[in-house]
Amino acid sequence: MRLIIYTGKGGTGKTVTSCATGLKLARRGHRTLVLSADPAHTLADAFMMPEVGHEPGQVAENLVAQQIDPVTEMSKQYSTILSYMASVFSAKGIDETLAYEIAMLPGMTQLFSLLKIEEVSHTGEFDAVVLDMPASGEALRYLYFPKLVGSIGRKLTGLAGLFSGFAKVFQPLAKIPAPSRSVIQSEVDLMDRLDSLAEIIKDSNVTSLRLVANPDTFSIENAKRAMMSASLYGINVDMAVVNKIMAGSSDAYYDRWASFQHGKVEEAKANFYPLPVKEVQLYATELRGMEMLAKHGDQLFGDEDPAKVFYRGQPYAFEKDGAAAIRMTVQVPFSGKDDFAIERYGDSLTLSVKTAAGKIVNIVPLPVATSGMKLARARLEDRRLLVLFEK
């Protein structure tokens, strides 16, 4: 099974790009499922099919769409865990209704959306799954979350089983309900699924993350941070898409905007290097419905198969150097022969390079681990920026 995940800032065309990719895959003969956890029910709007809902529904030959309701998914499959967590809060005097709200911890809805992928992978029903990630700056953390929760949770679950007998003895003193066997078994099942999901996500032959942006500073910066996070978490990013690029115009106002946007596209190519960047012009009409989605898919991929892995590698790489240093390697479209300057501003590096085409600025987001470190040295070598941070 091939898994393609689209992420990006809200309003960049992420959902329609997901749907167009799904339609293109289906028309090439791939049995395809398009999933979305967006609470706005955007799949129904994109396909112009109001019947697209929480159950898988056929929208075209070889193409199924489903709008995931994470709360329903969790209640249906893990109500035992949810009820136990709520009872813990309730035992501390929190109103029962509020206790259930608190029990749905941050990230739980996104996590249970991702678990749908793990479920589908076992059925063998689909050749490809396209996931429209919720528009959130935290979205990438939820892709790594399964591995983190799986490894930590398994240890905690083992402890829960080991000490459950003691918990029941001390329950009257602690005033916290002890986990029942059914709760512990549900946790074990959940950890198994999280481990399986983590294996799917980190396999570059199976999973690709694709960035979606518009030709503006805000969405490009958002996508660059997503690319850095994906590299940090070991998730393969194989493509960037820049939507809504204006064509030139005889009107001076619109022509200035078009010129500005084309400059941003060139900036995006430098910043997303070495990823291939797909450019899509702003359409003359609203991008929705099968005809327009098919057109968008053709603009994106032409004769290429969307299931192809367009890039394998790490645009960003991080390596600990002793106990107090981190080495960071960034792929850049420049060489050591270019005249460059580098400065650090908070959580980013600004790389200014003078080329024959003029000055190009590449802003590189930094991981949180470098926040207490200083920039010790940096150099350009074979289209790589090598940076050392030290405490």
C-alpha positions as CSV (number, residue, x, y, z in Angstrom):
1,M,0.0,0.0,0.0
2,R,1.2,3.5,-0.8
3,L,0.5,6.3,1.6
4,I,0.6,10.0,0.5
5,I,0.1,12.7,3.1
6,Y,-0.5,16.3,2.2
7,T,0.2,19.0,4.8
8,G,0.3,22.8,4.8
9,K,-1.2,26.0,6.0
10,G,-5.0,26.4,5.8
11,G,-6.2,27.9,2.6
12,T,-3.3,26.7,0.4
13,G,-5.4,24.2,-1.5
14,K,-4.3,21.1,0.5
15,T,-7.7,19.4,0.4
16,V,-8.3,19.9,-3.4
17,T,-4.7,18.7,-4.1
18,S,-5.4,15.6,-2.0
19,C,-8.6,14.9,-3.9
20,A,-7.0,15.6,-7.3
21,T,-4.2,13.2,-6.4
22,G,-6.7,10.6,-5.4
23,L,-8.6,11.0,-8.6
24,K,-5.5,10.8,-10.7
25,L,-4.4,7.6,-8.9
26,A,-7.8,6.0,-9.4
27,R,-7.8,6.8,-13.2
28,R,-4.4,5.1,-13.4
29,G,-6.0,2.0,-12.0
30,H,-5.0,2.3,-8.4
31,R,-7.7,1.3,-5.9
32,T,-7.6,4.6,-3.9
33,L,-8.9,5.9,-0.6
34,V,-8.9,9.6,0.2
35,L,-9.2,10.4,3.9
36,S,-9.7,13.7,5.7
37,A,-10.1,14.5,9.4
38,D,-11.0,18.2,8.7
39,P,-14.1,19.0,10.8
40,A,-15.3,21.3,8.0
41,H,-16.2,18.2,5.9
42,T,-14.2,19.6,3.0
43,L,-14.1,16.3,1.0
44,A,-17.8,16.6,0.3
45,D,-17.3,20.2,-0.9
46,A,-14.3,19.3,-3.1
47,F,-16.0,16.4,-4.8
48,M,-19.3,18.3,-4.8
49,M,-20.9,15.2,-3.3
50,P,-22.8,15.9,-0.1
51,E,-23.1,12.2,0.6
52,V,-19.4,11.9,1.4
53,G,-19.4,11.2,5.2
54,H,-18.0,9.2,8.0
55,E,-18.4,5.9,6.2
56,P,-16.3,5.0,3.1
57,G,-18.3,6.0,0.0
58,Q,-17.6,5.4,-3.7
59,V,-17.1,8.7,-5.5
60,A,-15.7,7.4,-8.8
61,E,-14.3,4.2,-10.3
62,N,-11.5,2.9,-8.1
63,L,-12.0,5.9,-5.8
64,V,-13.4,5.9,-2.2
65,A,-13.6,8.9,0.1
66,Q,-14.2,9.1,3.8
67,Q,-14.5,12.0,6.2
68,I,-13.1,10.7,9.5
69,D,-14.9,11.5,12.8
70,P,-12.1,10.9,15.3
71,V,-14.4,11.1,18.3
72,T,-16.6,8.4,16.8
73,E,-13.6,6.3,15.9
74,M,-12.3,6.4,19.5
75,S,-15.7,5.8,21.1
76,K,-16.3,2.8,18.8
77,Q,-12.9,1.2,19.3
78,Y,-11.4,2.5,22.6
79,S,-14.4,3.5,24.7
80,T,-12.9,1.4,27.6
81,I,-9.8,3.6,27.7
82,L,-11.8,6.8,27.3
83,S,-14.2,5.8,30.1
84,Y,-11.3,4.9,32.5
85,M,-9.5,8.2,31.8
86,A,-12.7,10.1,32.5
87,S,-13.3,8.1,35.7
88,V,-9.8,9.1,36.9
89,F,-10.6,12.8,36.5
90,S,-14.1,12.3,37.9
91,A,-12.7,10.7,41.0
92,K,-10.8,14.0,41.6
93,G,-14.1,15.9,41.8
94,I,-14.3,17.0,38.1
95,D,-17.8,17.1,36.6
96,E,-18.4,13.9,34.6
97,T,-19.2,15.7,31.4
98,L,-16.1,17.9,31.7
99,A,-14.0,14.8,32.6
100,Y,-14.8,13.2,29.2
101,E,-13.7,16.4,27.5
102,I,-10.4,16.5,29.4
103,A,-9.9,12.8,28.7
104,M,-9.7,13.7,25.0
105,L,-6.1,14.9,25.4
106,P,-4.5,17.2,22.9
107,G,-3.6,15.3,19.7
108,M,-6.0,12.4,20.4
109,T,-8.3,13.3,17.5
110,Q,-5.4,13.5,15.0
111,L,-3.9,10.3,16.5
112,F,-7.1,8.3,16.0
113,S,-7.4,9.7,12.4
114,L,-4.0,8.3,11.7
115,L,-5.0,4.9,13.2
116,K,-7.5,4.6,10.4
117,I,-4.5,4.2,8.0
118,E,-3.2,1.3,10.1
119,E,-6.7,-0.3,10.0
120,V,-6.9,0.1,6.2
121,S,-3.4,-1.3,5.7
122,H,-4.5,-4.7,7.0
123,T,-7.5,-5.1,4.7
124,G,-5.6,-5.1,1.4
125,E,-8.6,-3.3,-0.1
126,F,-6.6,-0.3,-1.4
127,D,-3.4,0.2,-3.3
128,A,-3.1,3.8,-2.3
129,V,-4.3,6.1,0.6
130,V,-4.2,9.9,0.3
131,L,-4.5,11.7,3.7
132,D,-5.5,15.3,3.9
133,M,-3.9,16.4,7.2
134,P,-5.7,18.9,9.4
135,A,-4.3,22.4,8.9
136,S,-2.2,22.7,12.0
137,G,1.4,23.7,12.7
138,E,1.5,20.7,15.1
139,A,0.4,18.2,12.4
140,L,3.8,16.7,11.9
141,R,4.1,15.8,15.6
142,Y,1.1,13.6,15.3
143,L,2.9,11.6,12.5
144,Y,5.8,10.9,14.9
145,F,3.5,10.5,17.9
146,P,2.7,6.8,17.2
147,K,6.3,5.8,17.7
148,L,6.7,7.9,20.8
149,V,3.5,6.8,22.4
150,G,4.1,3.2,21.3
151,S,7.5,2.9,23.0
152,I,6.6,4.8,26.2
153,G,3.0,3.5,26.4
154,R,4.2,-0.1,26.2
155,K,6.4,0.4,29.3
156,L,3.6,2.1,31.2
157,T,1.1,-0.6,30.1
158,G,3.5,-3.3,31.4
159,L,3.8,-1.5,34.7
160,A,0.0,-1.1,34.9
161,G,-0.4,-4.8,34.5
162,L,2.3,-5.6,37.0
163,F,1.0,-3.2,39.7
164,S,-2.7,-3.5,39.0
165,G,-3.1,-5.8,42.0
166,F,-1.4,-3.3,44.3
167,A,-3.4,-0.5,42.7
168,K,-6.6,-2.3,43.8
169,V,-5.3,-2.7,47.3
170,F,-4.5,1.0,47.6
171,Q,-7.5,2.2,45.7
172,P,-9.4,3.4,48.8
173,L,-6.5,5.4,49.9
174,A,-5.6,7.0,46.6
175,K,-9.3,7.5,45.6
176,I,-8.3,6.7,42.0
177,P,-9.9,3.8,40.2
178,A,-7.6,0.9,39.4
179,P,-7.4,-0.1,35.7
180,S,-9.5,-3.2,35.0
181,R,-8.2,-6.1,32.9
182,S,-10.3,-4.8,29.9
183,V,-8.6,-1.4,30.2
184,I,-5.1,-2.9,30.2
185,Q,-6.0,-5.2,27.3
186,S,-7.3,-2.2,25.3
187,E,-4.1,-0.4,26.0
188,V,-2.0,-3.4,24.8
189,D,-4.1,-3.5,21.6
190,L,-3.6,0.2,21.1
191,M,0.2,0.0,21.6
192,D,0.3,-2.8,19.0
193,R,-1.5,-0.6,16.5
194,L,0.7,2.4,17.2
195,D,3.8,0.3,16.6
196,S,2.3,-0.9,13.3
197,L,1.4,2.6,12.3
198,A,4.9,3.9,13.1
199,E,6.4,1.2,10.8
200,I,4.2,2.4,8.0
201,I,5.0,6.1,8.5
202,K,8.8,5.7,8.7
203,D,9.0,3.4,5.6
204,S,10.0,5.7,2.7
205,N,8.9,3.1,0.2
206,V,5.4,3.3,1.5
207,T,4.9,6.9,2.9
208,S,5.6,10.3,1.4
209,L,4.8,13.6,2.9
210,R,4.0,16.4,0.4
211,L,4.1,20.1,1.3
212,V,1.5,22.5,0.0
213,A,2.0,26.2,-0.1
214,N,1.0,29.4,-2.0
215,P,3.4,32.0,-3.4
216,D,3.5,34.0,-0.2
217,T,5.8,34.2,2.8
218,F,3.5,32.8,5.5
219,S,2.6,29.5,3.8
220,I,6.2,28.9,2.5
221,E,7.6,29.4,6.0
222,N,5.0,27.0,7.4
223,A,5.9,24.4,4.8
224,K,9.7,24.8,5.4
225,R,9.2,24.2,9.1
226,A,7.1,21.1,8.2
227,M,10.0,19.9,6.0
228,M,12.5,20.4,8.9
229,S,10.2,18.6,11.3
230,A,9.7,15.7,8.9
231,S,13.5,15.3,8.5
232,L,13.9,15.4,12.3
233,Y,11.3,12.7,12.7
234,G,12.6,10.5,9.9
235,I,9.6,11.0,7.6
236,N,10.3,11.2,3.8
237,V,9.2,14.4,2.1
238,D,9.2,13.8,-1.7
239,M,7.6,16.9,-3.2
240,A,6.4,20.5,-2.6
241,V,3.4,22.0,-4.4
242,V,2.9,25.7,-4.9
243,N,-0.7,26.5,-5.8
244,K,-2.5,29.7,-7.0
245,I,0.2,31.3,-9.0
246,M,-1.1,34.4,-10.9
247,A,-0.3,34.8,-14.6
248,G,1.0,38.1,-15.9
249,S,-1.5,40.8,-16.7
250,S,-1.8,44.0,-18.8
251,D,-3.2,45.6,-15.7
252,A,-0.4,47.2,-13.7
253,Y,-1.8,46.2,-10.3
254,Y,-2.3,42.5,-11.1
255,D,1.0,42.4,-13.0
256,R,2.9,43.6,-9.9
257,W,1.2,40.8,-7.9
258,A,2.1,38.3,-10.5
259,S,5.8,39.5,-10.5
260,F,5.9,39.3,-6.7
261,Q,4.5,35.7,-6.7
262,H,6.9,34.5,-9.4
263,G,9.7,35.8,-7.2
264,K,8.3,33.8,-4.3
265,V,8.1,30.7,-6.4
266,E,11.8,31.0,-7.2
267,E,12.5,31.6,-3.5
268,A,10.4,28.4,-2.7
269,K,12.5,26.4,-5.2
270,A,15.7,27.5,-3.4
271,N,14.2,26.9,0.1
272,F,12.7,23.5,-0.7
273,Y,15.8,22.2,-2.5
274,P,16.4,19.4,-3.3
275,L,12.7,18.5,-3.5
276,P,10.9,18.8,-6.8
277,V,8.5,21.7,-6.8
278,K,5.2,21.5,-8.7
279,E,3.8,24.8,-9.8
280,V,0.1,25.3,-10.4
281,Q,-1.4,28.5,-11.9
282,L,-4.4,30.2,-10.3
283,Y,-7.5,28.8,-12.1
284,A,-10.1,31.1,-13.7
285,T,-12.8,29.4,-11.8
286,E,-13.4,27.6,-8.4
287,L,-11.4,24.4,-8.0
288,R,-14.1,21.8,-7.1
289,G,-16.0,19.1,-8.8
290,M,-14.6,16.1,-10.8
291,E,-13.7,18.0,-13.9
292,M,-11.7,20.7,-12.2
293,L,-10.0,18.1,-9.8
294,A,-9.0,16.1,-12.9
295,K,-7.5,19.2,-14.5
296,H,-5.6,20.0,-11.3
297,G,-4.3,16.4,-11.2
298,D,-3.1,16.8,-14.8
299,Q,-1.4,20.1,-13.9
300,L,0.4,18.5,-11.0
301,F,1.5,15.2,-12.5
302,G,1.1,15.3,-16.3
303,D,1.8,11.7,-17.5
304,E,3.6,10.8,-14.2
305,D,2.1,8.4,-11.7
306,P,1.2,10.2,-8.4
307,A,2.2,7.0,-6.6
308,K,5.8,7.5,-7.6
309,V,8.3,8.4,-4.9
310,F,9.6,11.7,-6.4
311,Y,12.5,12.1,-3.9
312,R,14.3,10.1,-1.3
313,G,16.7,11.7,1.1
314,Q,17.1,14.1,4.0
315,P,16.9,17.8,3.1
316,Y,17.9,18.3,6.8
317,A,20.0,16.0,8.9
318,F,20.9,16.3,12.6
319,E,23.6,14.5,14.5
320,K,24.8,14.8,18.1
321,D,28.4,15.7,18.5
322,G,29.4,14.8,22.0
323,A,27.2,15.8,24.9
324,A,27.0,19.5,24.2
325,A,26.9,20.0,20.4
326,I,24.7,19.3,17.4
327,R,25.8,19.1,13.8
328,M,23.1,20.2,11.2
329,T,23.4,19.5,7.5
330,V,21.1,21.3,5.1
331,Q,20.9,20.6,1.4
332,V,21.2,23.9,-0.5
333,P,21.4,24.8,-4.2
334,F,24.7,26.6,-3.7
335,S,28.3,25.6,-3.5
336,G,31.3,26.7,-1.4
337,K,32.5,28.9,-4.3
338,D,29.5,31.2,-3.8
339,D,29.8,34.3,-1.7
340,F,27.6,33.7,1.3
341,A,26.8,35.1,4.7
342,I,25.0,33.4,7.6
343,E,23.2,34.8,10.6
344,R,21.0,33.4,13.4
345,Y,17.8,35.0,14.4
346,G,16.0,33.2,17.2
347,D,14.8,29.8,15.9
348,S,16.1,30.2,12.3
349,L,19.2,30.7,10.3
350,T,19.4,33.3,7.4
351,L,21.7,32.3,4.6
352,S,22.3,35.0,2.1
353,V,24.0,34.0,-1.2
354,K,25.3,36.2,-4.0
355,T,24.8,34.4,-7.3
356,A,25.0,35.5,-11.0
357,A,21.2,35.8,-10.9
358,G,21.4,38.1,-7.8
359,K,21.1,37.8,-4.1
360,I,19.1,34.7,-2.8
361,V,18.1,34.4,0.8
362,N,17.3,31.0,2.3
363,I,15.8,31.0,5.8
364,V,16.4,27.7,7.6
365,P,14.2,26.8,10.6
366,L,16.0,25.3,13.6
367,P,14.9,22.5,15.9
368,V,14.1,23.3,19.5
369,A,17.2,21.4,20.7
370,T,19.4,24.2,19.4
371,S,17.6,26.9,21.4
372,G,20.2,26.9,24.3
373,M,23.2,26.6,21.9
374,K,25.2,29.2,20.0
375,L,26.2,29.0,16.3
376,A,29.8,27.9,16.5
377,R,30.7,27.7,12.8
378,A,29.2,27.1,9.3
379,R,30.5,26.3,5.9
380,L,29.2,25.4,2.4
381,E,30.5,22.2,0.9
382,D,29.2,20.3,-2.2
383,R,25.7,21.9,-2.0
384,R,25.5,21.2,1.7
385,L,25.4,23.8,4.5
386,L,27.3,22.3,7.5
387,V,26.5,24.0,10.8
388,L,27.8,23.3,14.3
389,F,25.9,24.4,17.4
390,E,27.5,24.3,20.8
391,K,26.4,25.0,24.3
